[in-house]
Every structure is written in structure tokens, then in C-alpha cells.
Amino acid sequence: MGAAAAFASRWRVIMTPYFANFADFIAMGGHAFYVWLCYGFVFLAVVGMIVYAKAERNMVLKKLKKRQSNKRLTNKQRRTN
């Protein structure tokens, strides 16, 4: 057996699908409830982190704009006095 034949043989073993069809994939060998529940929790956690990060960013930007406008206001007040 040459190197190419050994590689092809090994590649076929690696690329053999674990599930026979899509329904078996969804069923996850009888562990579907736990598997998909975990995927759901992780998905919700990631979405929650994204929403939280965007809200936090917007809050910081509003605070910075307010601080900047207050700074401009105090500078104008100093010039007029």
C-alpha cells in the first residue's frame, strides 16, 4: 500500500458521518434535550452579553457627551466673566 492509498483510506475513516440522517442529528443519540438546552443557554448568554455591551457603550457615550457639553459651558462662562 502506497502513501497515497494509506492517506485516502485514513481520510475516508475521518470523513465518515457520525449520524445517518438529519433526524438522528437532531435526536443526538437520545440526549437531544440536554444538548439543545445547553446550546440554547449558551446562545442566550452570548446574545445577552452583546446586548449588555451595546447598552453599556451607549451609556458611556452619553455620559461623555454630557461631560463634554458641561465642559464647554463652563469654559464659555469663564470667558464672559
C-alpha positions as CSV (number, residue, x, y, z in Angstrom):
1,M,0.0,0.0,0.0
2,G,1.5,3.3,-1.1
3,A,1.4,6.6,0.9
4,A,-1.4,8.0,-1.3
5,A,-3.6,4.9,-0.7
6,A,-2.9,4.9,3.0
7,F,-3.9,8.6,3.2
8,A,-7.1,8.0,1.2
9,S,-8.0,5.1,3.4
10,R,-7.4,7.2,6.5
11,W,-9.3,10.2,5.0
12,R,-12.4,8.0,4.4
13,V,-12.5,7.0,8.1
14,I,-12.2,10.6,9.2
15,M,-14.9,11.8,6.9
16,T,-17.5,9.2,7.7
17,P,-20.5,11.0,9.2
18,Y,-21.5,10.0,12.7
19,F,-25.2,10.5,12.1
20,A,-27.1,8.6,9.4
21,N,-29.6,11.4,8.7
22,F,-30.7,14.8,9.9
23,A,-33.3,13.4,12.3
24,D,-30.6,11.4,14.1
25,F,-28.5,14.5,14.3
26,I,-31.4,16.4,15.9
27,A,-32.1,13.5,18.3
28,M,-28.4,13.4,19.3
29,G,-28.4,9.7,20.3
30,G,-31.2,10.2,22.9
31,H,-29.5,13.2,24.5
32,A,-31.2,15.9,22.5
33,F,-33.0,17.6,25.3
34,Y,-29.7,18.3,27.3
35,V,-27.6,19.0,24.2
36,W,-30.0,21.5,22.7
37,L,-30.8,23.0,26.1
38,C,-27.1,23.7,26.6
39,Y,-26.8,25.2,23.1
40,G,-29.8,27.4,23.9
41,F,-28.3,28.7,27.2
42,V,-25.0,29.5,25.5
43,F,-26.8,31.3,22.7
44,L,-28.9,33.3,25.1
45,A,-25.8,34.1,27.2
46,V,-23.9,35.3,24.1
47,V,-26.8,37.4,22.9
48,G,-27.2,38.8,26.4
49,M,-23.6,39.8,26.5
50,I,-23.8,41.6,23.2
51,V,-26.9,43.5,24.2
52,Y,-25.3,44.4,27.5
53,A,-22.1,45.6,25.8
54,K,-24.1,47.8,23.4
55,A,-26.2,49.3,26.1
56,E,-23.1,50.0,28.2
57,R,-21.3,51.6,25.3
58,N,-24.3,53.8,24.6
59,M,-24.5,54.8,28.3
60,V,-20.7,55.7,28.3
61,L,-21.1,57.7,25.1
62,K,-24.0,59.7,26.6
63,K,-22.0,60.4,29.7
64,L,-19.0,61.6,27.7
65,K,-21.2,63.9,25.6
66,K,-22.8,65.3,28.7
67,R,-19.4,65.8,30.3
68,Q,-18.1,67.5,27.1
69,S,-21.1,69.8,26.9
70,N,-20.7,70.7,30.6
71,K,-17.0,71.5,30.0
72,R,-17.9,73.7,27.0
73,L,-20.5,75.5,29.1
74,T,-18.1,76.2,31.9
75,N,-15.4,77.4,29.5
76,K,-17.9,79.9,28.0
77,Q,-19.0,81.1,31.4
78,R,-15.3,81.8,32.3
79,R,-14.8,83.8,29.2
80,T,-17.8,86.0,29.8
81,N,-16.9,86.8,33.4
